[in-house]
């Protein structure tokens, strides 16, 4: 009984860590990375699509991204979405290709990005703690309903805390790595 709840909690904690990694992958570090724009929402043909679904995204060098839409009619929609995003990138349309020059980051902008990283890290930690709380309630309910012994309940709670500590440590490691990457000149 408790192993099921521990497995569910572990999977949810891993999902929170994975979501954080994907979120931080899109955070700008001064180097061109397709991950910065691939999930940008584009309004096109009456629906909202991710940029990666509308064209090929490449990084020919460290300061430039290129988007080659599969449908030439989507160039305007892509350009508009990039301009309206919070990426601070001015797209340059060159026929069927959209060039995205990545400007160098100032010290102030780097600090703002680090604050954004910390906010997202804290959100991930809260998600992990919420998973722990829900699993703990489930374990305590099983004990209260006499479906598991008190000893088994305590072991499950200890295991749950170990899983939580491991997920938080992994989040901290990801945060430190991203912070170092952003602050590197």
Secondary structure by P-SEA (a helix, b strand, c coil): caaaaaaaaaaaaaaaaaaaaaaaaacccccccccccccccccccccccccccccccccccccbbbbbbccccaaaaaaaaaaaccccbbbbbcccbbbbbbccccaaaaaaaaaaaaaaaaaaaaaaaaaaaaaaaaaaaaaaaccccaaaaaaaaaaaaaaaaaaaaaaaaaaaaaaaaaacc
